[in-house]
Amino acid sequence: MADVDAPVVPTPLASRWRRLLPWALLVLLLGVAQTLLLALTVQHENNREQERVEMAAASAAANVRQLLLRDVQSLQALLWNDPQPAQWRSDAADLLRARREMLRIEWRSGANVIETAADSPYGGPLFVSLARSDLDLDTQAACADAQRLAAPAWSRSYFVPQPGGLGVEVIDVCLPIGPNGERGAMVATLALGGVIDEAVAPELARSHELSFVEGDGTRLARGGLTRGAGVYVTERLVNLSSLTLALRLDSAAGAPRLIPNVATSLVLGLSLALAAVVALLARDVRRRAAAEQRLGEELTLRRAWRTHW
């Protein structure tokens, strides 16, 4: 009759699974920990690159604003000492040679009629495909604001077609001449793309795409020497007295890759090293268990042999 109190001997398969279960849990926990560490490292790299773009955008917007204010000061200098028309045209030509972003400077009468004008020497006349009178609505509005405020006023940006199907996005700044603009106004036309090229440092232009955009994201003009990757993008506002421009900065850097990135490479290297250590430890434990099993079998055989004899 069988002894009901005899201990249940575990099967070899159950014993094997019992030994493998802690190792499986250890490998699972290590995998989860390394995955989280890698994800946090990639996120850190993303945040750091985005911060760089934010700082670069703030610097670029400040440089653009400073350039535009400096242009206004240079235009105001043309009106000092009440110059004669010949002297004014000479000074305006010199200013256009010094300021590549300026495309045209006009002297207008009190009735908003262009009396004389000077074009930039770096290109042909600006208003060729369309007459100046056809693109004067925003300029007249800016001059009305300048006369009312007795201060320089900026127009909205507008597109000027050029021969060959090309064109340029420009803005006008109007400066009243005399008290309340009684003697007329002076109007300067600036290319938005030229403003970016002249205001932004070359090292920033080599690694970022800069552009002026509208509120809906439509690009008005671009600058820089490269194309943005569309991963790290930010915008900054350039606030002037009567105009606000949205400057977008798009870095040429793409999303951080796993292998070329130093931080992620270190994390992957440590993960592989830890996996190798766990594998060696598991191999050593398996060998010890096998040796102990063989020793136990030998002891059992020896006891059985002694008992038999």
Order of alpha helices (4+ residues) and beta strands (2+ residues): alpha-alpha-beta-beta-alpha-beta-beta-beta-beta-alpha-alpha-beta-beta-beta-beta-alpha
